[in-house]
Amino acid sequence: MSVPQLSDEQRGEEILAVFDTAFGELLAADPAAFRVKFRKMAASAFAFYRGTACLFYHDLDSAARGREPYLDERTSRVWIHGDLHAENFGTYMDSTGRLIFNVNDFDEAYVGPFTWDLKRFAASVALIGYAKALSDEQITELVGIYAGAYRERIHALATGAKDDEVPPFTLDTAQGPLLDALRDARSLTRFGLLETMTEIRDFERRFAPGGGAVELDAATRYKVLAAFDGYLETLPETSLARPDSYRVKDVVGRRGIGIGSAGLPSYNILLEGHSDALENDVVIYIKQAQTPAVSRHVTDPAIREYFRHEGHRTVISQRALQAHADPWLGWTELDGAGQLVAEVSPYAVDLDWGDIDDVEEIAQVVADLGRATAAMHAAADDTSGESLVPFSTERAIDAAIAADEEGFAPLLVDFAHSYGARARADHQIFVDLFRNGRIPGL
């Protein structure tokens, strides 16, 4: 990518300006949470990259004035993940009871150019490869493998491949580290999750004190329960088969602790679940949804106006992008802000890159993630039940790539190397800004 050549001082000022736009209000409300977030981001260039989708899209938009290859009226209007990096993949149990390995964390999902997802993933491969001391040639090969796997799967889906020819990654179909993650998820239990968060008091389960739980005053508890009532109205009818499942047992507050959740208020609610047995209780969370970074760089008012609020956007996007999504997934409002509601899943295992060091194994994983990306882009179109993308995305993307097959992989390879280098340099600039007290509000 081509970006203006700035001095470190000028680039530092640019980073601070982007941070102020993206994080300013939340940082002012909870500086302590952002000190934790920024310390996590300071740990490595990849951690910095994970936490700065806002900077990524600022740079991408600045460098892409004019027409980008492979983008037309349709391929610029695809439901995208928005934060597609190599660590945003993992396991979940779908609404049919199957353990699936696929993309997760849809907080940044939006409608935009499909290549933006691919570029964000490609740059993450470059950063992981650099951290593992892979050569530039090896990184080039890995990004090329990702591009090839994506291209092959999109073409198969566009030309009517049957479901059994492009199956999801399950215990029966996955291999290598993806299968390891699914097996780890299968070994987990709802009872095990409940043991870490709750206790039995007077023959009933309640949230245990400590561990990040915050007791609520009566007024806040009332507001949260009112928001919960609103959430129930957003669930599919198939989710409401047993009304007692939604009997509330307890409510606590929690602070956002992830790199992407700093400063966002959230709450956990303990529910009866699918039976009277205490081991089947369910924990859901209500979390204030954030403005996705990509939305600041997509100007179509029809997209923005499609969503009632950010909670609605997150849920509609996840349901579109993820086949058989979490049956507890819904939205609500609290204090005028859109909220995301979903289960605290006992079966969630993220892909762990820590032990994936063999180049051949990395190549296998990258290829699988390319296929998963293609399946995600293909899911969210005219068959998803949403009118925002009223055409076959896989056919549109397939046709766009077919117009220049030879240039597709090199486009992603060049971007991966250039933005990987940019992110490594930005990480050092950020660390110096942070440790020298130059981030306003901290």
LINQUIMO-V395986 format. One record per residue. N is the residue number from 1. SS is DSSP state (a for helix, b for strand, c for the rest). Layout:
# LINQUIMO-V395986
{{N;SS} {N;SS}}
This chain:
# LINQUIMO-V395986
{{1;c} {2;c} {3;c} {4;c} {5;c} {6;c} {7;c} {8;a} {9;a} {10;a} {11;a} {12;a} {13;a} {14;a} {15;a} {16;a} {17;a} {18;a} {19;a} {20;a} {21;a} {22;a} {23;a} {24;a} {25;a} {26;a} {27;a} {28;a} {29;a} {30;c} {31;a} {32;a} {33;a} {34;a} {35;a} {36;a} {37;a} {38;a} {39;a} {40;a} {41;a} {42;a} {43;c} {44;c} {45;a} {46;a} {47;a} {48;a} {49;a} {50;a} {51;c} {52;c} {53;a} {54;a} {55;a} {56;a} {57;a} {58;a} {59;a} {60;a} {61;a} {62;a} {63;a} {64;c} {65;c} {66;c} {67;c} {68;c} {69;c} {70;c} {71;c} {72;c} {73;c} {74;c} {75;c} {76;c} {77;c} {78;b} {79;b} {80;b} {81;c} {82;c} {83;c} {84;c} {85;c} {86;c} {87;c} {88;c} {89;b} {90;b} {91;b} {92;b} {93;b} {94;c} {95;c} {96;c} {97;c} {98;c} {99;b} {100;b} {101;b} {102;b} {103;b} {104;c} {105;c} {106;c} {107;c} {108;c} {109;c} {110;b} {111;b} {112;b} {113;c} {114;a} {115;a} {116;a} {117;a} {118;a} {119;a} {120;a} {121;a} {122;a} {123;a} {124;a} {125;a} {126;a} {127;a} {128;a} {129;a} {130;a} {131;a} {132;c} {133;c} {134;c} {135;c} {136;a} {137;a} {138;a} {139;a} {140;a} {141;a} {142;a} {143;a} {144;a} {145;a} {146;a} {147;a} {148;a} {149;a} {150;a} {151;a} {152;a} {153;a} {154;a} {155;a} {156;a} {157;a} {158;a} {159;c} {160;c} {161;c} {162;c} {163;a} {164;a} {165;a} {166;c} {167;c} {168;c} {169;b} {170;c} {171;c} {172;c} {173;c} {174;c} {175;c} {176;a} {177;a} {178;a} {179;a} {180;a} {181;a} {182;a} {183;a} {184;a} {185;a} {186;a} {187;a} {188;c} {189;c} {190;a} {191;a} {192;a} {193;a} {194;a} {195;a} {196;a} {197;a} {198;b} {199;b} {200;b} {201;b} {202;c} {203;c} {204;b} {205;b} {206;b} {207;b} {208;c} {209;c} {210;c} {211;c} {212;c} {213;c} {214;b} {215;c} {216;c} {217;c} {218;a} {219;a} {220;a} {221;a} {222;a} {223;a} {224;a} {225;a} {226;a} {227;a} {228;a} {229;a} {230;a} {231;a} {232;a} {233;c} {234;c} {235;c} {236;c} {237;a} {238;a} {239;a} {240;a} {241;c} {242;c} {243;a} {244;a} {245;a} {246;a} {247;c} {248;b} {249;b} {250;b} {251;b} {252;b} {253;b} {254;b} {255;b} {256;c} {257;c} {258;c} {259;c} {260;c} {261;c} {262;c} {263;c} {264;c} {265;b} {266;b} {267;b} {268;b} {269;b} {270;b} {271;b} {272;c} {273;c} {274;c} {275;c} {276;c} {277;c} {278;a} {279;a} {280;a} {281;c} {282;b} {283;b} {284;b} {285;b} {286;b} {287;b} {288;b} {289;c} {290;c} {291;c} {292;c} {293;a} {294;a} {295;a} {296;a} {297;a} {298;c} {299;c} {300;c} {301;a} {302;a} {303;a} {304;a} {305;a} {306;a} {307;c} {308;c} {309;c} {310;a} {311;a} {312;a} {313;a} {314;a} {315;a} {316;a} {317;a} {318;a} {319;a} {320;a} {321;a} {322;c} {323;c} {324;c} {325;c} {326;c} {327;c} {328;c} {329;c} {330;b} {331;b} {332;b} {333;b} {334;b} {335;c} {336;c} {337;b} {338;b} {339;b} {340;b} {341;b} {342;b} {343;b} {344;c} {345;c} {346;c} {347;c} {348;c} {349;c} {350;b} {351;c} {352;c} {353;a} {354;a} {355;a} {356;c} {357;c} {358;c} {359;a} {360;a} {361;a} {362;a} {363;a} {364;a} {365;a} {366;a} {367;a} {368;a} {369;a} {370;a} {371;a} {372;a} {373;a} {374;a} {375;a} {376;a} {377;a} {378;a} {379;a} {380;c} {381;c} {382;c} {383;c} {384;c} {385;c} {386;c} {387;c} {388;c} {389;c} {390;c} {391;c} {392;c} {393;a} {394;a} {395;a} {396;a} {397;a} {398;a} {399;a} {400;a} {401;a} {402;a} {403;c} {404;c} {405;a} {406;a} {407;a} {408;a} {409;a} {410;a} {411;a} {412;a} {413;a} {414;a} {415;a} {416;a} {417;a} {418;a} {419;a} {420;a} {421;a} {422;a} {423;a} {424;a} {425;a} {426;a} {427;a} {428;a} {429;a} {430;a} {431;a} {432;a} {433;a} {434;a} {435;a} {436;c} {437;c} {438;c} {439;c} {440;c} {441;c} {442;c}}
